[in-house]
Amino acid sequence: MRLFMTEMEVALEDAGSLGRAANDHLWLHFNKLPAEGAPPPRMIDRGEGCFVWDTEGNRYLDGLAGLFVVQAGHGRSEIAEAMARQAAKLAYFPIWAYPHSPAARLAERIANLAPGDLNRVFFTTGGSEAVESAWKLAHNYFSLIGQPERQKVISRRMAYHGTTLGALAVTGLETLKKPFLPLLNGKSCHVANTNRLHCPLCSSEPACTLACAGEIEQAILEQGPETVAAVFLEPVQNAGGCFTPAPGYFARVREICDRYGVLLVSDEVICAFGRLGEWFGCNRLGYRPDMITFAKGVTSGYAPLGGVIVSDRIAEPFLDGKSSFIHGLTFAGHPVGCAAAFANLDVMEREGLNQRVLDLEGEFRGRLETLLELPIVTEVRGMGYFWAIEMARQGERFGVAEKEWLIRKFLSRRLPESGLLCRVDDRGDPVIQLSPPLICGRPEFDEMTAAIRRCLEEAWEELSAGVAMR
Ligand code: PLP
């Protein structure tokens, strides 16, 4: 018997046991459990700047910033050190009875960045909790001002607002909701999104008629204005592929909300903290919400944190010394998460990342638009560092089988093999989505575009040969 294994054998054994640990014990989100004897999965091991590496040493351009999260890039020791200092000083204390300095300082900083009178921050640990907290706060607010019937929310079809049962009721993706129906006794309803390319309301008109905003008014009237608490909208809708609003959309929505006394919640879990080149997406698009929900980019993912930024008007009835918002979470406003966010905002400010996004978004778009010469690309849309490339067969929408082959069988495998991690989505028309770290620039735009071009050229060849229908 040999006493020593070679370095290679040790590495293989480690990889094997790591693969087994993942396959046998880790439950991946939104994924099927692996079959008995499935090969070990690709495992991400480390990150630096715009790139991550797997345990086998393969390098990937992180074209989705993890999951629309890592604004400042991977491997920022400055943020890690700020977290370590905070953990050594006070690793945990709840923000229930007593504030602690990281939460107080961060709340002040976020309030100063937020527009208008959005001055108070209710922290959570993530986006779903932020959405659910905003809904509960709207409900609580209306009870206090004598309108307890106002409990319902309106959001857009296909929009993703989270997965906990309350947030899932706001989400407009039927496939995610169906297994868990009925949700909250029908207290939510959904209206048109701003998908100009395939808008059932006005795509045949020369310009958007804002009929999609009109649907919000119709929904308020149908539900009964006295029962509607809030409208939840993302500045740019993620699910379906970066649906940007037509000029005038949000002004119209604001007008409708004001007419019926309904609150406007800007769900900025993706669109805040530089994704659209401003601290908040509503600043970029020029509207004033009553609440903003945030998470993801606030810490660049160095720790979980989210929250709701609340206007003075919503906070006002809670200032009577008697009423409290009956809601709380053990880990919300975690000291280490707040320290991570503070250090992340320092990096973003010092390096001018918002301005960088504004300066470079045209070049990013320009690179992606070169893909429009491919017969499989039908539209490039988005804003800031948040883009979608929609695919079709020479302008004709793909059928179900082709769409499934393209997204699930081909691109979800080939793009990572080409060194690019990004989102491919077939929940609406098929799209590739890019939302890279805000530090990326021309070399990364070129690398992303080249990888996508290669994969789409191969996909087109295979589709033309009828592979999807076999
Ligand atoms: N809202 C929006 C707009 C999101 O994009 C997401 C997640 O992607 C959420 C809410 C839910 O956030 P989380 O996954 O942190 O719960």
Residues whose N, C-alpha, C, O or C-beta is under 5 A from the ligand:
A	BS01	PLP	G126 G127 S128 E129 Y160 H161 G162 E234 D267 V269 I270 A295
